């Protein structure tokens, strides 16, 4: 159920029960325990209650657990953990930012161009990066305000991608890049999955603006 919430959406108890393949009362019991421990939060809308991850820290924890599990030596029983689908490895959401080959490729491109500076612990959005992002339509004023305030959510930080074993972009910058990519039609969600598909418009932007021509083609992500 936690894995199903990793794409940042809020789902009902019934939807999460179906994902987990358990009865509704069983799902409700587990959801109550996870809410009590702070792993999930409840959003009430009218008579309906929706569940979501309580924040990006929980998403990072889940991705880290998946990375450790995928690195563990095989036991007598093969445990299925994390994305095995090709589409998930190519491009997916990690809570509210992009991950997989596409996410890592974007982080690499921004770093190589000097738009972002990344270390293992932190990240910096440069002035050149602000200008570049504004030119392709992102709301950089909000990002600049967050950087000046030096409070609240971290503007830019690395997030270790469990399938690529390298960093993609998280923090407010990663979230804004993902949100804009969806709103601009560069990517679209794959129903029932964290995977996202690159559209023809997105393929063009990622190739011409980020220099990811080879990266996008190698992923085999369907251009729509």
N, C-alpha and C positions, 0 to 999 in steps of 0.2 A: 504493500500500500504506500509506503514511503517512496519507493522507486517511482510509482505512478504519479506522485506529486512533484517529482523533480523538474517538471517542465514549468513550474511556477503557477499552474492553474489551481483553482479550488474545485474539489469534487464532492459529491454527496456520499453519504455512508453506503447507499445502495450501489453506486458506481464503484466504490472502492471494494465492496464485498465481491462484486463480479470480477474485478481485476485479480483479487486474491483467491478466488474460487472457494469462498467460505460462505456460510449462512449469515444473514443480516445481523442476528444477535451476537454472533461471534465477532464480526467486524466492529460492531458498536462497542463491545467490551474492550477490544484492543485500541480503538480510537480514543476511548475515555482514558485509558492508561497513558497513551502517548500525549494527549492533551495535558494530563496532570503533570507529566514530566517535562513539558515545554517543547516537545518535538514538533507538535502541530498546533495550529490556532484555528478557531472556529469563526466563520463569517456567517452571520444571520441575515437572511433576506426574506422578509415576510415570514411565512411559515416554514421556510426551508432553511436548512443548516448546511453549510459547505465547509470542507476541511482543506487546509493548505499547510505547507511547511511554515514554521514560525519565523523563519528568516534564512538568509544566505549562509549563515554559519552551519545550520543543519544540512543544507545542500552540500557544503564543502565536506562535512563529516561523512555523508553517504558516499560521495565520490572517492574519498580516501579509503573507506572500507572496501569499496569495489576494487580499488587499485591493489590493496593488500591481498584481497581474496584471489585476484587474478594472478598474483605473483607466487602464491603458496604452492608447494609441491602437491601433485594430485594424490588424493587419498583413495581408499578402496571404492568409494562412491563419488562419482563426478558431480560436483555441485554447480548448478547453473547460476552464474552471477554476472550482472552487468550486460551491456549491449553486445549481442552476438550478431544481430542483423547488420548487414553491410551498410544499410542506409544510416543506422545509428552511429557507426564508426566514422562515416563520412561527414555528417553534419547533424548536430542535435542541439537542443537547449540544455544547459546545465543551470537549472533554476531560471534565472532571467537573462543569461548571457549565452553566447554561442560556444560550442565545444566541438570536439572531433577534428577531423582533418581540416575542415573549413575554418573552425575557430582558431586552431593553432596557426594555420596559414595567414590569417588576418593579423594575428599578434606578431608573427615573424615579419610580415610586410611593414607594419607600422613601426616596428623596432628598427628594421634595416633602413627605413627612410628618415629616421630621427624624429618621428612624430611622437613616439613613446619610448621611455627608458624603463627597462624592467630589470629587477634583481630577483632573487629567490624570495624576498620578503616584501617588496614594495614596488610601486610603479609611479612614474611621473608622466603627465601629459605636457608636452612642450608647447611653446607658442606656435611653432611651425605646425604642430599637430592640431592645434585649435583652428588654424587657418585652413588646413587641409579638410578637416571634418566639416567645417562650416561650408566649404565649397561643394561638398557632396550632400549637403542638406541636413546635417545633424544639428541639434539644438545645443550649440557650444556655449551660449550665454549661461544656461543653467549649469553647465559643467564648470565654467569659469567661476561662477558664484560659489559653487561648492568648494572649489579649490581655494578661493579666498577666505571662506569661512573657517576652514580647517576644523570642521566639526561634522558630526553626523556620519553618514556612510562614507567609506573610503572612496575617493575619486577613481583611483586606478590601482589595481593590484593583480599579480599573477595568480592563476589557479591551475594546479597541476592536472592535466588531462589524463585520465586513467587509461584510455585506449591508445593515445599517442605518446604518453610518458614525457610530454613536454608541456610548456605553459600556454594557456590561452588567456584572454583578457576577462577579468571580472571587475567588481566594483561598479560604481555609477557609470563609468565609461563603457564597460562591457554591456551593461544593461541598456544604455542608450543606443549603442550600435546594433544590438539585437532588435530592439523595439523599432528603430528606424528601418532596418532591413525588412521587417515584416510589413510595416506601414507603407513603405515605398514599393512593395511587391518584388523585392529582390529574392526573397525566400518565402515559402509558405509551409505551414505545419502539415505533417502527414497525420491524418486522423487516427486517433487511438495510439499514438506513439510520440516519443520525444524527438523523433527524427524530423528534420526539415528538408525540403527539396529546394534546390536552386532553380529559379525561373530563368528564362532567356534574358530578361532585363538584368537580373542579378548576375548572371554569367558575364554579361558585358561590363557591368560596373566593376566586378571583382577582377576582371582581366585588365580593363583599361585604367582604372583608378588605383588598384592595389597591386597589379602585376601578378595575379594568380592564375594566369592562363593555364600553365602546366599543372598547377595544383588542382584546379577545378576539374580539368579533363581526366586527371589520373584517378580522382575519386570515383568517377563513373556516376556521379549524381545526375539524375535525370533533369534535363533542361525542359521546362514546360512552356 
